[in-house]
Amino acid sequence: MSKNYRILDLLRRGRTPLENHLIDGLVDGRISRREFVRHGSLLGLSLPLLGRIGMAAGFGAAPSLARAGAPGATIRVGSSVPAAAIDPVTIADAGGLLVMQQVAEFLCVDGPDLVLKPALAESWSPNTDGTVWTFKLRKGVKFHSGGEMKAEDVVASIDRLADPANSSNALSVFTGILQKGNTKKVDDYTVEFHLDAPNGNFPYMVSSDNYNAVIIPASYKGGYEQSFDGTGPFKLEKYTPKVGASFVRNDDYWGEKALPDRTEFTFFTDIQPQILALQGDQIDIINQMPVLAGVAVLNDPNVDIISLKSSAHQQLHMHCDEGPTKDARVRRAIALCLDREKLAAGLMKGRSALGNDSPFAAVYPSTDTSVPQRKQDIAQAKQLMEAAGVGQGFKMTLTTERYLEIPEYAQLIQNWVKEIGIELELNILDQSAYYGDAVFGKSNWLDSAMGITDYGHRGVPNVYLAAPLKSDGTWNAAHFKNKDYDQMAASYIAALDLEAQKATASKIQKLLLEETPVVFGYFYDYLTATAKGVAGVQPTAMSQLFLDKASKG
């Protein structure tokens, strides 16, 4: 299709210089339509407007959505047991956040395509430097308890998460970005977030990407399991800790009413009973299906697999300040031992993308895909070991967690590094022993000289760039301290413009290949299994499951 410059000029009117620069990038071919829609949604442009601009720029209409299924079903879900009491402030595990998300909603939702869609907020926009973001709230939204959701509820919900005294898991997102007291009510339906520093990706910090950031009443004082109060399309019917939960349609919902009459959640302590329950028609959905444990299900003709490309990964960190891995040449040598093609095809059964030793996964629009992919090169690895003065090799312990395919990944690394004389002893712990108190001095994760840690999906790389890699990062298990890197990470996080983000991302990718404090071997797909005939299920790679459009054939 040809470009319609007259319509483009009309659509440009009233747009900010930043928004028009993004439109220029699409028209000139510097950015793809996918990148345009994703970044436009981040800046607060509506999806219909982005679609009109795309058509005027010659890209044709966006694909239409699938038709809705039949209403009235009961959708049965198998999931892991919530690890602790359900509380929006402190929840940190997949089973718990899945249950909470059935009733409570976010200001906006990060979909599988990383495009932000409005939810409790209708729109949002930054000031000129990205230090203040203004969100306009939807009117007429009611909590299940009856009151209308307004600005004070948003302020109170986010302040609880940003308050260090509450020890929320969301502090990993908000620390250094948003302090308690800096979420401001402008009027009943307008909220401003006054940030510590410019942040071009901020809307993701208050979206479903930050799973604690659900909006609950300002009056909340704890005991969420007694109320499960939220604004969502389902409301609580029954919750039994360690056993399961059920929800029914919320007929007072502000949006389109949910298709299912009921949803039922059964908690399991292991994946194999979930597989048997799915194959035995006792449940309709397994929320997350690990690759190795679920090989039989992946090839079962009675099961459909929803596969989402994600940024989830297993980080192999190496101490940069002591021991043989203090030398970057040794760290690069270890990285060069990995056969990433075999990891993707063998260990992950084709359900992953190659990692290139930085957090910039292929799913991110800002990733520089022209940076050469690191490949296995044993000869070069041996040369690096000789140059570092450890050509004869050394012994070291690799400490990690018993989770998903990590133990098998550790064994592969152990075998590969033998070729350059490194003898790795594996220390595989259960998760509670591995993570410990999750603070330096009290955590096998953060204190191990070499370790493998699971990192869940994020719609933007900000958390990955800061917590495990910045000099003062709260999760800097590699003890990596590099002023150039710190400045680059701060520049990337501050950038509002996609092309500026791309330019900085490229520099970060190259620096991390040189330094290699962390090996990113692969980014795994998030898999959800459903019984044949179950449609309209929308998982996210954050372990959430949107069931409002689910149906059974």
C-alpha positions in Angstrom: 0.0 0.0 0.0 1.1 3.6 -0.7 1.5 6.2 2.0 -1.3 8.8 2.4 0.5 11.9 3.5 -2.7 14.0 3.7 -4.1 11.7 6.4 -0.7 11.4 8.1 -0.6 15.2 8.4 -4.1 15.2 9.9 -3.1 12.5 12.4 0.1 14.4 13.4 -1.8 17.5 14.5 -1.6 18.0 18.2 1.0 15.3 18.7 4.2 16.0 20.7 7.6 16.2 19.1 8.4 12.8 20.6 5.3 11.2 19.1 5.9 12.7 15.7 9.5 11.5 15.8 8.1 7.9 16.3 5.7 8.4 13.4 8.7 9.6 11.2 10.6 6.4 12.1 7.7 4.3 10.8 7.2 6.3 7.6 10.9 6.4 6.9 11.3 2.7 7.5 13.8 3.1 10.4 11.5 1.1 12.7 9.0 -1.7 12.0 5.3 -1.7 12.5 5.6 -4.0 15.4 8.1 -1.6 17.1 5.9 1.3 16.3 2.8 -0.1 17.9 4.6 -1.4 20.9 6.5 1.9 21.6 3.4 4.0 20.7 1.4 2.2 23.3 4.1 2.9 25.8 3.9 6.6 25.1 0.1 6.5 25.7 -1.1 6.6 22.0 -4.4 4.6 21.7 -4.4 1.4 19.7 -7.1 2.7 17.3 -4.9 5.8 16.6 -1.8 3.6 16.1 -3.8 1.5 13.7 -4.9 4.5 11.6 -1.4 5.9 11.5 -0.1 2.4 10.3 -2.7 2.3 7.5 -1.9 5.9 6.4 1.8 4.9 6.4 1.0 2.1 3.9 0.9 -0.9 6.2 -2.7 -2.0 5.7 -5.2 -2.8 8.4 -4.2 -4.7 11.6 -5.5 -8.3 11.7 -9.0 -8.6 13.2 -9.6 -10.3 16.5 -11.0 -13.8 16.7 -14.7 -14.2 17.4 -15.9 -14.7 20.9 -16.7 -18.3 22.0 -19.9 -19.5 23.7 -20.6 -18.1 27.2 -21.4 -20.1 30.4 -18.5 -22.5 30.8 -16.7 -23.5 33.9 -13.0 -23.2 33.2 -10.8 -25.5 35.4 -7.1 -24.5 35.9 -4.2 -26.4 37.5 -1.5 -24.3 39.1 1.3 -24.4 41.7 0.4 -24.0 45.3 0.6 -20.3 46.5 3.8 -20.2 48.6 2.4 -17.8 51.2 -0.7 -15.9 52.2 -2.3 -14.0 49.2 -1.4 -10.3 49.7 -1.0 -7.9 46.8 1.8 -6.1 48.7 4.0 -9.1 49.3 3.0 -11.7 46.8 6.0 -13.1 44.9 5.2 -16.5 43.6 3.4 -17.7 40.4 0.6 -19.6 42.2 -0.3 -16.7 44.4 -0.2 -13.9 41.8 -2.3 -16.1 39.4 -5.1 -16.3 42.0 -4.9 -12.6 42.9 -5.0 -11.5 39.3 -8.3 -13.2 38.7 -10.0 -10.5 40.9 -7.7 -7.4 40.9 -6.6 -5.3 37.9 -3.8 -3.0 36.8 -3.7 0.4 35.3 -2.6 -1.1 32.0 -1.9 -4.6 30.7 1.3 -5.8 29.0 0.1 -8.4 26.4 2.1 -11.2 24.8 3.2 -8.8 22.1 4.6 -6.4 24.7 2.0 -3.8 23.6 0.5 -1.9 26.6 -3.3 -1.9 26.6 -5.5 0.4 28.8 -7.2 -1.2 31.8 -8.1 0.9 34.9 -6.3 3.8 33.2 -7.7 5.1 29.9 -4.6 6.9 28.8 -1.1 8.1 30.0 1.6 10.5 28.8 5.0 11.7 29.9 6.3 15.3 30.4 9.1 16.4 28.1 11.9 14.6 29.9 10.0 11.5 31.3 10.3 12.6 35.0 6.5 12.9 35.4 3.9 10.6 33.9 0.2 11.5 34.0 -2.4 8.7 34.0 -6.1 9.4 33.3 -8.3 6.9 35.2 -11.4 5.2 33.9 -14.7 6.5 35.4 -17.4 4.3 36.9 -15.2 1.4 37.9 -16.5 -0.3 41.1 -14.7 -2.5 43.6 -16.4 -5.8 44.4 -17.1 -4.3 47.8 -19.1 -1.5 46.2 -17.1 1.7 46.2 -15.9 3.5 43.1 -12.2 3.3 42.2 -10.7 6.8 42.2 -7.3 8.5 42.4 -6.8 8.0 46.1 -7.0 4.2 45.6 -4.3 4.3 43.0 -2.1 6.6 45.2 -2.5 4.3 48.2 -1.9 1.1 46.2 1.3 2.3 44.7 2.5 4.0 47.9 2.2 0.7 49.7 4.5 -1.0 47.2 7.0 1.8 47.1 7.3 2.0 51.0 10.5 0.1 52.0 8.8 -0.7 55.4 6.4 -3.1 53.6 9.1 -5.2 52.0 7.1 -5.6 48.8 8.6 -7.6 45.9 7.8 -4.5 43.8 10.7 -2.6 45.4 12.9 -4.4 42.9 11.0 -2.3 40.3 10.4 1.0 42.2 13.7 1.4 44.1 15.5 4.4 42.5 12.5 5.1 40.3 9.5 6.0 42.5 9.4 6.8 46.2 6.5 6.6 48.6 4.7 10.0 48.5 5.6 10.8 44.9 2.4 9.3 43.5 0.1 12.4 43.5 -3.7 12.8 43.1 -4.5 15.6 40.7 -8.2 15.1 40.8 -10.6 12.1 41.3 -9.6 10.6 37.9 -6.0 11.9 37.3 -2.8 10.7 39.0 0.8 11.9 38.5 3.9 9.8 39.1 6.9 12.0 40.0 10.0 9.9 39.4 13.4 10.0 40.9 14.9 10.3 37.4 13.8 10.2 33.7 12.3 6.9 32.8 11.2 6.1 29.2 9.6 2.8 30.1 7.7 3.8 33.2 4.1 2.7 32.2 5.4 -0.9 32.3 6.3 -0.4 36.0 2.6 0.1 36.9 1.2 -2.5 34.4 0.7 -6.2 34.7 4.4 -6.5 34.1 4.8 -5.5 37.8 2.6 -8.2 39.2 2.2 -6.5 42.6 0.8 -3.3 41.1 -2.9 -4.2 41.3 -5.2 -1.4 42.4 -7.1 -2.2 45.6 -9.1 0.1 48.0 -7.2 2.9 49.8 -8.7 1.5 53.0 -6.9 -1.8 52.7 -5.2 -2.9 56.0 -4.2 -6.5 55.2 -6.0 -9.8 55.3 -6.6 -10.0 51.6 -7.7 -13.6 51.6 -10.8 -12.6 53.6 -12.0 -10.2 50.9 -10.2 -10.7 47.6 -11.5 -7.2 46.8 -10.7 -5.9 43.4 -12.3 -4.5 40.2 -11.9 -7.5 37.9 -14.3 -9.5 35.7 -14.5 -12.3 38.3 -15.1 -12.2 42.0 -14.4 -14.7 44.7 -16.7 -17.6 45.3 -14.4 -19.7 47.6 -10.7 -19.9 48.6 -9.2 -22.8 50.5 -5.4 -22.3 51.3 -3.2 -25.1 49.8 -6.2 -26.6 48.0 -7.8 -24.3 45.5 -10.1 -21.4 44.7 -13.2 -20.7 42.6 -14.6 -17.4 41.1 -17.8 -16.3 39.5 -18.6 -13.7 36.9 -18.8 -10.1 38.2 -22.0 -8.8 36.6 -21.1 -5.2 37.8 -17.8 -5.2 35.8 -17.0 -1.9 34.1 -16.0 -3.6 30.8 -17.3 -6.5 28.7 -18.7 -9.2 30.9 -16.7 -12.4 31.3 -17.8 -15.3 29.1 -17.4 -18.1 31.7 -19.9 -18.5 34.5 -17.2 -19.8 36.8 -13.5 -20.6 37.0 -11.9 -23.2 39.3 -8.3 -23.4 40.4 -6.8 -26.6 41.8 -3.4 -26.3 43.5 -0.7 -28.9 42.8 2.7 -29.4 44.5 4.3 -30.9 41.3 3.8 -30.8 37.5 3.2 -34.5 36.9 -0.1 -34.7 38.8 -1.2 -31.6 36.8 -0.4 -33.5 33.5 -2.4 -36.5 34.7 -5.3 -34.3 35.7 -5.3 -32.6 32.2 -5.1 -35.9 30.4 -7.8 -37.3 32.7 -10.2 -34.4 32.0 -10.1 -33.1 35.6 -8.7 -29.7 34.6 -8.8 -27.7 31.3 -5.6 -25.7 31.6 -2.1 -26.1 33.0 -0.9 -22.5 33.7 2.8 -23.1 33.0 4.3 -26.2 31.4 8.0 -26.7 31.8 9.7 -28.1 28.7 11.5 -31.1 30.0 8.8 -32.3 32.4 6.1 -31.8 29.9 7.6 -33.5 26.8 4.7 -36.0 26.6 2.1 -33.3 26.7 3.9 -31.2 24.1 3.2 -34.1 21.6 -0.3 -35.1 22.9 -2.9 -34.6 20.1 -5.6 -33.9 22.7 -3.7 -31.0 24.1 -3.0 -27.5 22.6 0.1 -25.6 23.6 0.0 -21.8 23.8 3.6 -20.7 23.3 4.7 -17.2 24.1 8.1 -15.8 23.2 9.5 -14.3 26.4 12.5 -12.7 28.0 12.5 -15.3 30.8 16.0 -16.8 31.2 18.5 -18.5 33.5 21.5 -16.2 34.4 24.9 -17.8 34.9 26.8 -15.3 37.1 30.5 -15.3 37.8 32.3 -13.2 40.5 34.2 -10.4 38.8 36.2 -9.3 41.9 37.9 -12.5 43.1 39.0 -16.0 42.1 39.9 -17.1 38.5 36.8 -15.4 37.1 38.1 -12.0 38.2 39.7 -11.9 34.7 37.2 -11.1 32.0 39.1 -13.3 29.6 38.3 -16.4 31.8 34.6 -15.3 31.8 34.6 -15.0 28.0 36.3 -18.4 27.7 33.5 -20.0 29.8 30.9 -18.3 27.7 32.6 -19.6 24.5 32.2 -23.2 25.7 28.4 -23.2 25.5 26.8 -24.7 22.4 23.8 -22.4 22.3 22.2 -24.1 19.2 22.3 -27.4 21.1 20.8 -25.7 24.2 17.9 -24.4 22.1 17.2 -27.5 20.1 18.1 -30.2 22.7 17.6 -29.0 26.3 14.7 -26.6 25.4 13.2 -28.8 22.6 13.1 -25.8 20.2 11.1 -23.7 22.7 13.6 -20.9 23.3 15.6 -18.2 21.5 19.4 -17.9 21.7 20.9 -15.6 24.3 23.9 -13.4 23.5 25.2 -12.6 27.1 23.1 -9.5 27.6 19.5 -9.0 28.8 18.5 -7.8 25.4 16.3 -10.7 24.2 15.0 -10.9 20.6 11.5 -9.9 21.9 12.6 -6.4 22.7 12.2 -3.8 20.0 15.3 -1.9 21.3 17.6 -5.0 20.9 20.4 -4.5 18.3 20.1 -7.7 16.3 23.2 -6.8 14.2 25.5 -7.5 17.2 27.2 -10.8 16.2 25.8 -13.9 18.0 28.4 -15.5 20.3 29.0 -19.2 19.3 30.9 -22.1 20.7 34.6 -21.7 20.0 36.7 -24.0 22.1 40.0 -23.1 20.4 39.5 -19.4 21.2 38.4 -20.3 24.7 41.7 -22.2 25.3 43.7 -19.2 23.9 41.9 -16.9 26.4 42.7 -19.2 29.3 46.4 -19.3 28.3 46.5 -15.5 28.0 44.9 -15.2 31.5 47.6 -17.5 32.9 45.2 -20.4 33.7 45.8 -22.6 30.7 46.1 -25.7 33.0 42.5 -25.0 34.2 41.1 -24.8 37.7 38.5 -26.2 40.1 35.3 -24.2 41.0 31.9 -24.8 42.5 28.7 -24.0 40.5 25.8 -23.4 42.9 22.2 -23.4 41.7 18.6 -24.2 42.3 16.4 -27.3 41.6 13.9 -25.6 39.3 12.7 -26.2 35.8 15.6 -27.4 33.5 18.3 -25.7 35.6 20.0 -28.9 37.0 20.3 -30.3 33.4 21.6 -26.9 32.2 24.3 -27.0 34.9 25.4 -30.5 33.9 25.8 -29.4 30.3 27.9 -26.4 31.4 30.0 -28.8 33.6 30.7 -31.0 30.6 31.4 -28.2 28.2 34.0 -26.4 30.4 35.9 -29.6 30.9 37.3 -29.1 27.4 39.3 -26.0 28.6 40.4 -27.7 31.8 37.8 -26.3 34.2 36.5 -28.8 36.8 33.1 -27.8 38.1 31.6 -29.3 41.2 27.8 -28.9 41.1 26.0 -27.8 44.3 22.3 -28.1 43.5 20.0 -26.8 46.3 16.2 -26.6 46.8 14.9 -23.1 46.1 14.6 -21.9 49.7 18.2 -22.9 50.5 19.5 -21.3 47.3 17.8 -18.0 47.7 18.1 -17.8 51.5 17.2 -14.3 52.7 18.0 -12.9 49.3 20.5 -10.4 50.7 24.3 -10.4 50.5 25.9 -12.5 53.2 22.7 -14.6 53.7 22.1 -16.1 50.3 23.8 -18.9 48.4 22.4 -17.1 45.3 24.1 -13.8 45.9 27.2 -15.1 47.7 28.2 -18.0 45.3 31.3 -17.5 43.1 29.3 -19.0 40.2 25.6 -19.7 40.1 22.6 -20.1 37.9 19.4 -18.2 38.8 16.0 -18.1 37.2 14.7 -14.8 36.1 11.0 -14.4 35.1 9.8 -12.5 32.0 9.6 -8.7 31.9 8.1 -6.6 29.1 11.1 -4.2 29.2 14.7 -4.9 30.3 14.9 -2.3 33.0 15.0 -4.6 36.0 17.5 -6.9 34.3 19.8 -4.0 33.5 19.7 -2.6 37.0 19.3 -5.2 39.7 21.8 -7.9 38.6 24.3 -5.7 36.7 24.6 -2.1 38.1 27.3 -1.5 40.6 24.8 -0.9 43.4 22.3 -3.5 42.0 20.3 -5.3 44.7 20.8 -8.7 42.9 24.4 -8.1 41.7 25.5 -11.7 42.3 28.4 -11.3 39.8 29.9 -8.4 41.9 30.1 -6.5 38.6 31.2 -2.9 39.0 31.7 -0.9 35.8 31.1 2.9 35.7 30.7 2.9 31.9 28.0 0.3 32.2 26.2 2.1 35.0 26.1 5.3 32.8 24.8 3.3 29.8 22.1 1.6 31.8 21.0 4.9 33.2 20.9 6.4 29.7 18.8 3.5 28.4 16.3 3.7 31.2 15.9 7.5 30.8 15.4 7.4 27.0 11.9 8.2 25.8 12.7 7.7 22.1 12.9 4.2 20.7 15.8 5.0 18.4 17.8 6.5 21.4 17.0 3.3 23.3 18.3 1.2 20.4 21.5 3.1 20.2 22.3 2.7 23.9 21.2 -0.9 23.8 23.8 -1.6 21.1 26.5 -0.2 23.3 25.4 -2.2 26.3 25.3 -5.4 24.3 28.9 -4.9 23.1 30.2 -4.0 26.5 28.6 -7.0 28.2 30.0 -9.3 25.5 33.5 -7.9 26.3 33.0 -8.1 30.1 30.7 -11.2 30.4 29.8 -10.9 34.1 26.7 -13.0 33.3 26.1 -15.6 30.6 22.6 -15.5 29.0 22.5 -18.8 27.2 18.8 -18.8 26.1 15.5 -17.0 26.6 12.8 -19.7 27.1 9.3 -19.7 25.8 6.4 -19.5 28.2 4.1 -22.6 27.6 0.5 -23.0 28.7 -1.3 -26.3 28.0 -5.1 -26.4 27.3 -7.4 -29.3 26.5 -8.7 -29.5 23.0 -11.8 -27.3 22.5 -10.8 -24.7 25.1 -10.4 -21.3 23.4 -9.9 -17.7 24.3 -7.4 -18.3 27.0 -4.8 -15.5 27.3 -1.7 -16.3 29.4 1.2 -13.9 29.9 4.8 -14.9 30.5 4.5 -13.4 34.0 2.4 -16.4 35.0 -0.9 -14.5 34.7 -4.0 -16.0 33.0 -6.8 -13.9 31.6 -9.9 -16.0 31.4 -12.6 -13.5 30.7 -12.9 -14.6 27.0 -12.4 -18.3 27.7 -14.9 -20.9 26.3 -15.2 -24.6 25.7 -16.1 -26.1 22.4 
